[in-house]
Amino acid sequence: MGQKYFVCRHCLGLTYASQSEEAMHRHNRRANKIRMALGGEPGTDSLPPRKPKGMHWRTYWRKMDAIEAADAAGELDFAHWVYRRFPGISPDDLLD
């Protein structure tokens, strides 16, 4: 059976898993979510998803721009993550 009283997440101090996730993983998850919503495969090494039938081209390109922005932000966050752990490496070295 359940608890006797309903207690909200805030009252119990609970957080969602994504709130403790590193920024680079959040960006990658966002890009993959949009890719899969368009019928594509997750991951940057997969082909871009095709435009679903019935979707306006404007909407499709807006979603593709969102994927590109999330991927770029994830790469930048990864470069900064490496730089914090290995101070001798510059983020610019990783992005070239």
CNS distance restraints for C-alpha pairs under 8 A (distance, minus, plus):
assign (resid   7 and name CA) (resid  11 and name CA) 6.39 0.50 0.50
assign (resid   7 and name CA) (resid  12 and name CA) 6.89 0.50 0.50
assign (resid   8 and name CA) (resid  12 and name CA) 6.50 0.50 0.50
assign (resid   9 and name CA) (resid  13 and name CA) 5.97 0.50 0.50
assign (resid   9 and name CA) (resid  14 and name CA) 4.99 0.50 0.50
assign (resid   9 and name CA) (resid  15 and name CA) 7.05 0.50 0.50
assign (resid  10 and name CA) (resid  14 and name CA) 6.20 0.50 0.50
assign (resid  10 and name CA) (resid  15 and name CA) 7.94 0.50 0.50
assign (resid  15 and name CA) (resid  19 and name CA) 6.51 0.50 0.50
assign (resid  15 and name CA) (resid  20 and name CA) 7.94 0.50 0.50
assign (resid  16 and name CA) (resid  20 and name CA) 7.50 0.50 0.50
assign (resid  17 and name CA) (resid  21 and name CA) 6.63 0.50 0.50
assign (resid  18 and name CA) (resid  26 and name CA) 7.07 0.50 0.50
assign (resid  21 and name CA) (resid  25 and name CA) 6.51 0.50 0.50
assign (resid  21 and name CA) (resid  26 and name CA) 6.55 0.50 0.50
assign (resid  22 and name CA) (resid  26 and name CA) 6.47 0.50 0.50
assign (resid  23 and name CA) (resid  27 and name CA) 6.27 0.50 0.50
assign (resid  23 and name CA) (resid  74 and name CA) 7.19 0.50 0.50
assign (resid  23 and name CA) (resid  77 and name CA) 6.54 0.50 0.50
assign (resid  24 and name CA) (resid  28 and name CA) 6.25 0.50 0.50
assign (resid  24 and name CA) (resid  73 and name CA) 7.25 0.50 0.50
assign (resid  24 and name CA) (resid  74 and name CA) 4.34 0.50 0.50
assign (resid  24 and name CA) (resid  75 and name CA) 7.06 0.50 0.50
assign (resid  24 and name CA) (resid  76 and name CA) 7.89 0.50 0.50
assign (resid  24 and name CA) (resid  77 and name CA) 5.08 0.50 0.50
assign (resid  24 and name CA) (resid  78 and name CA) 5.81 0.50 0.50
assign (resid  25 and name CA) (resid  29 and name CA) 6.00 0.50 0.50
assign (resid  25 and name CA) (resid  74 and name CA) 6.99 0.50 0.50
assign (resid  26 and name CA) (resid  30 and name CA) 6.15 0.50 0.50
assign (resid  26 and name CA) (resid  74 and name CA) 7.81 0.50 0.50
assign (resid  27 and name CA) (resid  31 and name CA) 6.28 0.50 0.50
assign (resid  27 and name CA) (resid  70 and name CA) 5.07 0.50 0.50
assign (resid  27 and name CA) (resid  71 and name CA) 6.56 0.50 0.50
assign (resid  27 and name CA) (resid  73 and name CA) 6.50 0.50 0.50
assign (resid  27 and name CA) (resid  74 and name CA) 5.08 0.50 0.50
assign (resid  28 and name CA) (resid  32 and name CA) 6.14 0.50 0.50
assign (resid  28 and name CA) (resid  70 and name CA) 6.58 0.50 0.50
assign (resid  28 and name CA) (resid  71 and name CA) 6.20 0.50 0.50
assign (resid  28 and name CA) (resid  74 and name CA) 5.90 0.50 0.50
assign (resid  29 and name CA) (resid  33 and name CA) 6.02 0.50 0.50
assign (resid  30 and name CA) (resid  34 and name CA) 6.43 0.50 0.50
assign (resid  30 and name CA) (resid  67 and name CA) 7.72 0.50 0.50
assign (resid  30 and name CA) (resid  70 and name CA) 6.71 0.50 0.50
assign (resid  31 and name CA) (resid  35 and name CA) 6.20 0.50 0.50
assign (resid  31 and name CA) (resid  66 and name CA) 7.29 0.50 0.50
assign (resid  31 and name CA) (resid  67 and name CA) 4.71 0.50 0.50
assign (resid  31 and name CA) (resid  68 and name CA) 7.64 0.50 0.50
assign (resid  31 and name CA) (resid  70 and name CA) 5.50 0.50 0.50
assign (resid  31 and name CA) (resid  71 and name CA) 6.32 0.50 0.50
assign (resid  32 and name CA) (resid  36 and name CA) 6.08 0.50 0.50
assign (resid  32 and name CA) (resid  41 and name CA) 7.60 0.50 0.50
assign (resid  32 and name CA) (resid  42 and name CA) 4.76 0.50 0.50
assign (resid  32 and name CA) (resid  43 and name CA) 6.28 0.50 0.50
assign (resid  32 and name CA) (resid  67 and name CA) 7.75 0.50 0.50
assign (resid  33 and name CA) (resid  37 and name CA) 6.15 0.50 0.50
assign (resid  33 and name CA) (resid  42 and name CA) 7.54 0.50 0.50
assign (resid  34 and name CA) (resid  38 and name CA) 6.34 0.50 0.50
assign (resid  34 and name CA) (resid  63 and name CA) 6.96 0.50 0.50
assign (resid  34 and name CA) (resid  66 and name CA) 8.00 0.50 0.50
assign (resid  34 and name CA) (resid  67 and name CA) 6.66 0.50 0.50
assign (resid  35 and name CA) (resid  39 and name CA) 6.53 0.50 0.50
assign (resid  35 and name CA) (resid  40 and name CA) 5.10 0.50 0.50
assign (resid  35 and name CA) (resid  41 and name CA) 6.36 0.50 0.50
assign (resid  35 and name CA) (resid  42 and name CA) 6.21 0.50 0.50
assign (resid  35 and name CA) (resid  48 and name CA) 7.61 0.50 0.50
assign (resid  35 and name CA) (resid  49 and name CA) 6.35 0.50 0.50
assign (resid  35 and name CA) (resid  67 and name CA) 7.19 0.50 0.50
assign (resid  36 and name CA) (resid  40 and name CA) 4.82 0.50 0.50
assign (resid  36 and name CA) (resid  41 and name CA) 5.78 0.50 0.50
assign (resid  36 and name CA) (resid  42 and name CA) 6.31 0.50 0.50
assign (resid  38 and name CA) (resid  49 and name CA) 6.05 0.50 0.50
assign (resid  38 and name CA) (resid  50 and name CA) 7.16 0.50 0.50
assign (resid  38 and name CA) (resid  51 and name CA) 6.88 0.50 0.50
assign (resid  38 and name CA) (resid  52 and name CA) 6.36 0.50 0.50
assign (resid  39 and name CA) (resid  49 and name CA) 6.14 0.50 0.50
assign (resid  39 and name CA) (resid  50 and name CA) 7.39 0.50 0.50
assign (resid  39 and name CA) (resid  52 and name CA) 7.33 0.50 0.50
assign (resid  40 and name CA) (resid  47 and name CA) 7.64 0.50 0.50
assign (resid  40 and name CA) (resid  48 and name CA) 6.78 0.50 0.50
assign (resid  40 and name CA) (resid  49 and name CA) 4.37 0.50 0.50
assign (resid  40 and name CA) (resid  50 and name CA) 7.26 0.50 0.50
assign (resid  41 and name CA) (resid  46 and name CA) 6.21 0.50 0.50
assign (resid  41 and name CA) (resid  47 and name CA) 7.66 0.50 0.50
assign (resid  41 and name CA) (resid  49 and name CA) 7.37 0.50 0.50
assign (resid  42 and name CA) (resid  46 and name CA) 6.94 0.50 0.50
assign (resid  44 and name CA) (resid  71 and name CA) 7.63 0.50 0.50
assign (resid  51 and name CA) (resid  55 and name CA) 6.82 0.50 0.50
assign (resid  51 and name CA) (resid  57 and name CA) 7.55 0.50 0.50
assign (resid  51 and name CA) (resid  60 and name CA) 6.16 0.50 0.50
assign (resid  55 and name CA) (resid  59 and name CA) 6.75 0.50 0.50
assign (resid  55 and name CA) (resid  60 and name CA) 6.70 0.50 0.50
assign (resid  56 and name CA) (resid  60 and name CA) 6.33 0.50 0.50
assign (resid  57 and name CA) (resid  61 and name CA) 6.13 0.50 0.50
assign (resid  58 and name CA) (resid  62 and name CA) 6.16 0.50 0.50
assign (resid  59 and name CA) (resid  63 and name CA) 6.26 0.50 0.50
assign (resid  60 and name CA) (resid  64 and name CA) 6.18 0.50 0.50
assign (resid  61 and name CA) (resid  65 and name CA) 6.03 0.50 0.50
assign (resid  62 and name CA) (resid  66 and name CA) 6.29 0.50 0.50
assign (resid  63 and name CA) (resid  67 and name CA) 6.28 0.50 0.50
assign (resid  64 and name CA) (resid  68 and name CA) 6.26 0.50 0.50
assign (resid  65 and name CA) (resid  69 and name CA) 6.10 0.50 0.50
assign (resid  66 and name CA) (resid  70 and name CA) 6.09 0.50 0.50
assign (resid  67 and name CA) (resid  71 and name CA) 6.08 0.50 0.50
assign (resid  68 and name CA) (resid  72 and name CA) 6.11 0.50 0.50
assign (resid  69 and name CA) (resid  73 and name CA) 6.12 0.50 0.50
assign (resid  70 and name CA) (resid  74 and name CA) 6.06 0.50 0.50
assign (resid  71 and name CA) (resid  75 and name CA) 6.20 0.50 0.50
assign (resid  72 and name CA) (resid  76 and name CA) 6.23 0.50 0.50
assign (resid  73 and name CA) (resid  77 and name CA) 6.09 0.50 0.50
assign (resid  74 and name CA) (resid  78 and name CA) 6.07 0.50 0.50
assign (resid  75 and name CA) (resid  79 and name CA) 6.22 0.50 0.50
assign (resid  75 and name CA) (resid  95 and name CA) 7.77 0.50 0.50
assign (resid  76 and name CA) (resid  80 and name CA) 6.32 0.50 0.50
assign (resid  76 and name CA) (resid  91 and name CA) 7.74 0.50 0.50
assign (resid  76 and name CA) (resid  95 and name CA) 7.68 0.50 0.50
assign (resid  77 and name CA) (resid  81 and name CA) 6.05 0.50 0.50
assign (resid  78 and name CA) (resid  82 and name CA) 6.22 0.50 0.50
assign (resid  79 and name CA) (resid  83 and name CA) 6.18 0.50 0.50
assign (resid  79 and name CA) (resid  91 and name CA) 4.88 0.50 0.50
assign (resid  79 and name CA) (resid  92 and name CA) 7.84 0.50 0.50
assign (resid  79 and name CA) (resid  94 and name CA) 6.02 0.50 0.50
assign (resid  79 and name CA) (resid  95 and name CA) 7.14 0.50 0.50
assign (resid  80 and name CA) (resid  84 and name CA) 6.15 0.50 0.50
assign (resid  80 and name CA) (resid  91 and name CA) 5.87 0.50 0.50
assign (resid  81 and name CA) (resid  85 and name CA) 6.50 0.50 0.50
assign (resid  82 and name CA) (resid  86 and name CA) 5.83 0.50 0.50
assign (resid  82 and name CA) (resid  89 and name CA) 7.59 0.50 0.50
assign (resid  82 and name CA) (resid  91 and name CA) 7.61 0.50 0.50
assign (resid  83 and name CA) (resid  87 and name CA) 5.20 0.50 0.50
assign (resid  83 and name CA) (resid  88 and name CA) 7.36 0.50 0.50
assign (resid  83 and name CA) (resid  89 and name CA) 5.65 0.50 0.50
assign (resid  83 and name CA) (resid  90 and name CA) 5.98 0.50 0.50
assign (resid  83 and name CA) (resid  91 and name CA) 6.00 0.50 0.50
assign (resid  89 and name CA) (resid  93 and name CA) 6.78 0.50 0.50
assign (resid  89 and name CA) (resid  94 and name CA) 7.97 0.50 0.50
assign (resid  90 and name CA) (resid  94 and name CA) 7.03 0.50 0.50
assign (resid  91 and name CA) (resid  95 and name CA) 6.53 0.50 0.50
assign (resid  92 and name CA) (resid  96 and name CA) 6.40 0.50 0.50
